[in-house]
């Protein structure tokens, strides 16, 4: 299983980005979470098969129609995967 930590920069809050990533992750069967950050970015952790995680990362580059992604930071995220009752969660803003 691959785990990746992603921070999406640009016009990504107030455009449905969290819901878009939640839907994407659930459709792909990934584990993890997504949340807004106070600096205006969106942060997510995706866990699953390598090809499926790569597909989720590509979705981050596009985002929903009204989003404008300017930069994407991707790192390993093994230490950020939380054990939770749901497969993919929307967390409070951090």
KASUL-V96935 format. One record per helix or strand of 3 or more residues. SS is the DSSP state (h for helix, s for strand). FROM is the first residue (numbers start at 1). LEN is the number of residues. If there is no record, write none. Layout:
# KASUL-V96935
SS FROM LEN
SS FROM LEN
This chain:
# KASUL-V96935
s 2 10
h 17 12
s 31 6
s 42 7
h 50 13
s 68 9
h 78 3
s 88 3
